[in-house]
Amino acid sequence: MRTSLRRLRRLGMVITIGDTGKFRITEAVFRFGADVRLGGDLREAQLRLIRDGEAVVHTPEPSQQSLLENPTAEYDEEQTEWEDEA
């Protein structure tokens, strides 16, 4: 769940609200869901939203804590999940 939310945040589909662990889902998520629910290609729908500017890749400024964390562990976790989805 955490990895999925992190991916959605990077795509600009989820906006975190402070440090409370709460988040706001953008309208783009619902448009993406409608396209996929109608039998459309998942990847094509995602790329279209990015191309049309409804979803963007967001890379937040690094914090002290994020610089101390092991970045390769997150990369390996995401790679495994992408391979599982393929």
DSSP file (Angstrom, degrees, kcal/mol; ACC not computed):
  #  RESIDUE AA STRUCTURE BP1 BP2  ACC     N-H-->O    O-->H-N    N-H-->O    O-->H-N    TCO  KAPPA ALPHA  PHI   PSI    X-CA   Y-CA   Z-CA
    1    1 A M     >        0   0    0      0, 0.0     4,-2.4     0, 0.0     5,-0.2   0.000 360.0 360.0 360.0 -45.2    0.0    0.0    0.0
    2    2 A R  H  >  +     0   0    0      1,-0.2     4,-2.2     2,-0.2     5,-0.1   0.898 360.0  49.7 -62.7 -40.9    2.8    2.4    0.9
    3    3 A T  H  > S+     0   0    0      2,-0.2     4,-2.3     1,-0.2    -1,-0.2   0.904 110.0  51.1 -65.2 -41.0    4.6    1.8   -2.3
    4    4 A S  H  > S+     0   0    0      1,-0.2     4,-2.4     2,-0.2    -2,-0.2   0.916 111.0  47.8 -62.8 -43.2    1.5    2.3   -4.4
    5    5 A L  H  X S+     0   0    0     -4,-2.4     4,-2.3     1,-0.2    -1,-0.2   0.887 110.0  53.1 -64.6 -38.1    0.8    5.6   -2.6
    6    6 A R  H  X S+     0   0    0     -4,-2.2     4,-2.1     2,-0.2    -2,-0.2   0.910 110.1  47.8 -63.3 -42.1    4.4    6.7   -3.2
    7    7 A R  H  X S+     0   0    0     -4,-2.3     4,-1.8     2,-0.2    -2,-0.2   0.923 111.4  49.7 -64.3 -44.2    4.1    5.9   -6.9
    8    8 A L  H  <>S+     0   0    0     -4,-2.4     5,-2.7     1,-0.2     6,-1.0   0.880 109.6  52.4 -62.5 -37.2    0.8    7.8   -7.1
    9    9 A R  H ><5S+     0   0    0     -4,-2.3     3,-1.2     4,-0.2    -1,-0.2   0.912 107.6  51.4 -64.8 -42.4    2.4   10.8   -5.3
   10   10 A R  H 3<5S+     0   0    0     -4,-2.1    48,-4.9     1,-0.3    -1,-0.2   0.839 109.4  50.8 -63.4 -32.7    5.3   10.8   -7.8
   11   11 A L  T 3<5S-     0   0    0     -4,-1.8    45,-1.3    46,-0.3    -1,-0.3   0.512 116.9-115.0 -82.1  -4.6    2.8   10.9  -10.7
   12   12 A G  T < 5S+     0   0    0     -3,-1.2    -3,-0.2    -4,-0.4    16,-0.2   0.667  86.8 115.0  80.7  16.3    1.0   13.8   -9.1
   13   13 A M  S   <S+     0   0    0     -5,-2.7    13,-2.6    -6,-0.2     2,-0.4   0.638  73.8  42.3 -93.4 -16.2   -2.2   11.8   -8.6
   14   14 A V  E     -A   25   0A   0     -6,-1.0     2,-0.5    11,-0.2    -2,-0.2  -0.998  67.7-159.7-131.7 134.9   -2.0   11.9   -4.8
   15   15 A I  E     -A   24   0A   0      9,-2.8     9,-3.1    -2,-0.4     2,-0.1  -0.966  17.8-135.1-116.4 122.0   -1.1   15.0   -2.7
   16   16 A T  E     -A   23   0A   0     -2,-0.5     2,-0.7     7,-0.2     7,-0.3  -0.463   9.6-141.0 -75.8 148.2    0.0   14.4    0.9
   17   17 A I  E > > -A   22   0A   0      5,-2.5     3,-1.1    -2,-0.1     5,-0.6  -0.887  53.9 -65.5-113.5  99.2   -1.4   16.6    3.6
   18   18 A G  T 3 5S-     0   0    0     -2,-0.7     3,-0.3     1,-0.2    -1,-0.1  -0.158  87.8 -48.0  59.1-151.3    1.2   17.6    6.1
   19   19 A D  T 3 5S+     0   0    0      1,-0.2    -1,-0.2    -3,-0.1    -3,-0.0   0.121 109.5  99.7-102.3  18.7    2.8   14.9    8.3
   20   20 A T  T < 5S-     0   0    0     -3,-1.1    -1,-0.2     2,-0.1    -2,-0.1   0.598  93.2-116.7 -83.3 -10.8   -0.5   13.3    9.3
   21   21 A G  T   5S+     0   0    0      1,-0.4     2,-0.2    -3,-0.3    -3,-0.1   0.449  75.6 126.8  86.3  -0.4   -0.3   10.4    6.8
   22   22 A K  E   < -A   17   0A   0     -5,-0.6    -5,-2.5     2,-0.0    -1,-0.4  -0.543  37.5-173.0 -88.1 158.2   -3.5   11.7    5.1
   23   23 A F  E     -A   16   0A   0     -7,-0.3     2,-0.4    -2,-0.2    -7,-0.2  -0.970  21.0-130.5-147.7 161.7   -3.6   12.4    1.4
   24   24 A R  E     -A   15   0A   0     -9,-3.1    -9,-2.8    -2,-0.3     2,-0.5  -0.960  20.1-138.6-116.3 132.2   -5.9   13.9   -1.2
   25   25 A I  E     -A   14   0A   0     -2,-0.4   -11,-0.2   -11,-0.2     2,-0.1  -0.767  21.5-134.3 -90.2 130.3   -6.7   12.1   -4.5
   26   26 A T    >>  -     0   0    0    -13,-2.6     3,-1.1    -2,-0.5     4,-0.7  -0.357  22.2-109.1 -80.8 163.9   -6.7   14.3   -7.6
   27   27 A E  H 3> S+     0   0    0      1,-0.2     4,-1.8     2,-0.2     3,-0.5   0.786 112.6  72.0 -62.2 -27.9   -9.3   14.2  -10.2
   28   28 A A  H 3> S+     0   0    0     26,-0.3     4,-2.5     1,-0.2    -1,-0.2   0.833  90.4  59.5 -59.0 -32.9   -6.9   12.5  -12.6
   29   29 A V  H <> S+     0   0    0     -3,-1.1     4,-2.6   -16,-0.3    -1,-0.2   0.910 105.3  47.8 -62.6 -42.1   -7.1    9.3  -10.6
   30   30 A F  H  X S+     0   0    0     -4,-0.7     4,-2.0    -3,-0.5    -1,-0.2   0.870 111.8  49.2 -69.7 -36.1  -10.8    9.0  -11.3
   31   31 A R  H  X S+     0   0    0     -4,-1.8     4,-2.0     2,-0.2    -2,-0.2   0.903 112.0  49.8 -66.7 -39.9  -10.4    9.7  -15.0
   32   32 A F  H  X S+     0   0    0     -4,-2.5     4,-2.2     1,-0.2    -2,-0.2   0.926 110.4  50.3 -62.0 -45.7   -7.6    7.1  -15.1
   33   33 A G  H  X S+     0   0    0     -4,-2.6     4,-2.6     1,-0.2    -1,-0.2   0.874 108.5  52.3 -61.4 -38.5   -9.9    4.6  -13.3
   34   34 A A  H  X S+     0   0    0     -4,-2.0     4,-1.5     2,-0.2    -1,-0.2   0.914 109.6  48.9 -65.6 -42.3  -12.7    5.3  -15.7
   35   35 A D  H  <>S+     0   0    0     -4,-2.0     5,-1.9     1,-0.2    -2,-0.2   0.919 115.5  43.4 -62.2 -44.2  -10.5    4.6  -18.7
   36   36 A V  H ><5S+     0   0    0     -4,-2.2     3,-1.8     1,-0.2    -2,-0.2   0.886 109.9  56.1 -70.7 -39.1   -9.2    1.3  -17.3
   37   37 A R  H 3<5S+     0   0    0     -4,-2.6    -1,-0.2     1,-0.3    -2,-0.2   0.818 100.9  59.5 -62.8 -30.6  -12.6    0.2  -16.1
   38   38 A L  T 3<5S-     0   0    0     -4,-1.5    -1,-0.3    -5,-0.2    -2,-0.2   0.379 129.5 -95.5 -80.4   5.6  -13.9    0.5  -19.6
   39   39 A G  T < 5S+     0   0    0     -3,-1.8    -3,-0.2     1,-0.2    -2,-0.2   0.562  75.5 148.2  95.2   9.5  -11.3   -2.0  -20.8
   40   40 A G      < -     0   0    0     -5,-1.9     2,-0.4    -6,-0.2    -1,-0.2  -0.269  59.3 -85.4 -73.3 164.5   -8.6    0.4  -21.9
   41   41 A D     >  -     0   0    0      1,-0.1     4,-2.4     2,-0.0     5,-0.2  -0.568  32.9-143.8 -72.5 126.5   -4.9   -0.3  -21.7
   42   42 A L  H  > S+     0   0    0     -2,-0.4     4,-2.0     1,-0.2     5,-0.2   0.925  97.9  44.0 -57.6 -51.2   -3.6    0.6  -18.2
   43   43 A R  H  > S+     0   0    0      1,-0.2     4,-2.7     2,-0.2    -1,-0.2   0.900 113.3  50.8 -66.2 -41.4   -0.2    1.8  -19.4
   44   44 A E  H  > S+     0   0    0      2,-0.2     4,-2.3     1,-0.2    -1,-0.2   0.899 109.9  50.6 -64.1 -40.4   -1.6    3.8  -22.3
   45   45 A A  H  X S+     0   0    0     -4,-2.4     4,-1.9     2,-0.2    -1,-0.2   0.908 112.0  47.9 -63.3 -41.4   -4.1    5.5  -20.0
   46   46 A Q  H  X S+     0   0    0     -4,-2.0     4,-2.0    -5,-0.2    -2,-0.2   0.929 112.4  47.8 -65.4 -45.9   -1.4    6.4  -17.6
   47   47 A L  H  X S+     0   0    0     -4,-2.7     4,-2.9     1,-0.2    -2,-0.2   0.869 109.5  54.1 -64.0 -36.5    0.9    7.8  -20.3
   48   48 A R  H  X S+     0   0    0     -4,-2.3     4,-2.7     2,-0.2     6,-0.3   0.913 107.2  50.4 -64.0 -42.4   -2.0    9.8  -21.8
   49   49 A L  H  <>S+     0   0    0     -4,-1.9     5,-2.0     2,-0.2     6,-1.5   0.904 113.7  45.2 -62.5 -40.4   -2.6   11.5  -18.4
   50   50 A I  H ><5S+     0   0    0     -4,-2.0     3,-1.2     4,-0.2    -2,-0.2   0.937 113.7  49.3 -67.3 -45.8    1.0   12.4  -18.1
   51   51 A R  H 3<5S+     0   0    0     -4,-2.9    -2,-0.2     1,-0.3    -1,-0.2   0.877 111.3  49.5 -60.3 -39.8    1.2   13.6  -21.8
   52   52 A D  T 3<5S-     0   0    0     -4,-2.7    -1,-0.3    -5,-0.2    -2,-0.2   0.495 115.9-115.2 -80.4  -3.2   -1.9   15.7  -21.3
   53   53 A G  T < 5S+     0   0    0     -3,-1.2    -3,-0.2    -4,-0.4    -2,-0.1   0.577  85.7 116.5  82.6   9.3   -0.5   17.3  -18.1
   54   54 A E  S   <S+     0   0    0     -5,-2.0     2,-0.4    -6,-0.3   -26,-0.3   0.761  82.7  29.9 -80.7 -24.8   -3.2   15.8  -15.8
   55   55 A A  S    S-     0   0    0     -6,-1.5     2,-0.3    -9,-0.1    -2,-0.3  -0.996  75.2-172.6-131.9 139.4   -0.5   13.7  -14.0
   56   56 A V        -     0   0    0    -45,-1.3     2,-0.6    -2,-0.4   -43,-0.1  -0.923  32.3-107.9-130.1 155.0    3.1   14.7  -13.5
   57   57 A V        -     0   0    0     -2,-0.3     2,-0.5   -46,-0.1   -46,-0.3  -0.750  40.2-162.5 -81.8 121.4    6.2   13.1  -12.2
   58   58 A H        -     0   0    0    -48,-4.9   -46,-0.1    -2,-0.6   -47,-0.0  -0.923  14.6-176.0-112.9 123.3    6.9   14.8   -8.9
   59   59 A T        -     0   0    0     -2,-0.5    -2,-0.0   -48,-0.1   -49,-0.0  -0.930  20.2-146.2-118.5 107.0   10.2   14.5   -7.2
   60   60 A P        -     0   0    0      0, 0.0     3,-0.1     0, 0.0   -50,-0.0  -0.254  30.7 -89.0 -69.2 157.3   10.2   16.3   -3.8
   61   61 A E        -     0   0    0      1,-0.1     2,-0.1     0, 0.0     0, 0.0  -0.407  53.7-102.8 -60.5 138.2   13.2   18.1   -2.4
   62   62 A P        -     0   0    0      0, 0.0     2,-0.2     0, 0.0    -1,-0.1  -0.398  35.9-151.6 -67.2 141.2   15.4   15.6   -0.4
   63   63 A S     >  -     0   0    0     -2,-0.1     4,-1.8     1,-0.1     5,-0.2  -0.614  31.0-102.1-103.2 169.4   15.1   15.9    3.4
   64   64 A Q  H  > S+     0   0    0     -2,-0.2     4,-1.0     1,-0.2     3,-0.1   0.912 123.5  49.1 -57.4 -43.1   17.7   15.0    5.9
   65   65 A Q  H >> S+     0   0    0      1,-0.2     4,-1.3     2,-0.2     3,-0.6   0.903 108.2  52.5 -65.2 -41.8   16.0   11.7    6.6
   66   66 A S  H 34 S+     0   0    0      1,-0.2    -1,-0.2     2,-0.2    -2,-0.2   0.814 105.9  55.0 -66.9 -28.4   15.6   10.7    3.0
   67   67 A L  H 3< S+     0   0    0     -4,-1.8    -1,-0.2     1,-0.2    -2,-0.2   0.779 108.6  48.9 -72.7 -25.4   19.3   11.3    2.4
   68   68 A L  H << S+     0   0    0     -4,-1.0    -2,-0.2    -3,-0.6    -1,-0.2   0.710  94.4  91.6 -85.5 -21.2   20.1    8.9    5.2
   69   69 A E  S  < S-     0   0    0     -4,-1.3    -3,-0.0     1,-0.1     0, 0.0  -0.299  90.9-100.5 -73.4 160.0   17.8    6.1    4.0
   70   70 A N    >>  -     0   0    0      1,-0.2     4,-1.0     2,-0.1     3,-0.6  -0.710  33.4-169.7 -82.9 104.6   19.1    3.4    1.6
   71   71 A P  H 3> S+     0   0    0      0, 0.0     4,-1.9     0, 0.0    -1,-0.2   0.788  81.1  61.2 -69.2 -26.0   17.9    4.5   -1.9
   72   72 A T  H 3> S+     0   0    0      1,-0.2     4,-2.6     2,-0.2     5,-0.2   0.820  97.5  58.6 -71.2 -28.3   18.8    1.2   -3.5
   73   73 A A  H <> S+     0   0    0     -3,-0.6     4,-2.1     2,-0.2    -1,-0.2   0.915 107.8  45.9 -65.7 -41.8   16.4   -0.8   -1.3
   74   74 A E  H  X S+     0   0    0     -4,-1.0     4,-2.3     2,-0.2    -2,-0.2   0.907 112.9  50.7 -66.3 -41.0   13.5    1.4   -2.6
   75   75 A Y  H  X S+     0   0    0     -4,-1.9     4,-2.6     1,-0.2    -2,-0.2   0.931 110.9  48.2 -61.8 -45.9   14.6    1.0   -6.2
   76   76 A D  H  X S+     0   0    0     -4,-2.6     4,-2.2     1,-0.2    -1,-0.2   0.891 111.0  51.5 -61.8 -40.0   14.9   -2.8   -5.8
   77   77 A E  H  X S+     0   0    0     -4,-2.1     4,-1.9     2,-0.2    -1,-0.2   0.909 112.3  45.6 -63.9 -43.0   11.4   -2.9   -4.2
   78   78 A E  H  X S+     0   0    0     -4,-2.3     4,-2.5     2,-0.2    -2,-0.2   0.893 110.6  53.2 -68.8 -39.4    9.9   -0.9   -7.1
   79   79 A Q  H  X S+     0   0    0     -4,-2.6     4,-2.2     1,-0.2    -2,-0.2   0.920 108.7  50.3 -60.5 -43.3   11.7   -3.0   -9.7
   80   80 A T  H  X S+     0   0    0     -4,-2.2     4,-2.0     1,-0.2    -1,-0.2   0.908 111.1  48.5 -62.0 -42.7   10.3   -6.2   -8.2
   81   81 A E  H  X S+     0   0    0     -4,-1.9     4,-1.7     2,-0.2    -1,-0.2   0.891 110.3  50.7 -66.9 -38.8    6.8   -4.8   -8.2
   82   82 A W  H  X S+     0   0    0     -4,-2.5     4,-1.2     1,-0.2    -1,-0.2   0.896 110.8  49.7 -64.8 -38.6    7.0   -3.7  -11.8
   83   83 A E  H  < S+     0   0    0     -4,-2.2    -1,-0.2     1,-0.2    -2,-0.2   0.876 109.0  52.4 -66.9 -36.7    8.2   -7.1  -12.8
   84   84 A D  H  < S+     0   0    0     -4,-2.0    -1,-0.2     1,-0.2    -2,-0.2   0.851 108.6  50.9 -66.2 -33.7    5.3   -8.7  -11.0
   85   85 A E  H  <        0   0    0     -4,-1.7    -1,-0.2     1,-0.2    -2,-0.2   0.766 360.0 360.0 -75.2 -25.4    2.9   -6.5  -12.8
   86   86 A A     <        0   0    0     -4,-1.2    -1,-0.2    -5,-0.1    -2,-0.2   0.489 360.0 360.0 -72.6 360.0    4.3   -7.4  -16.2
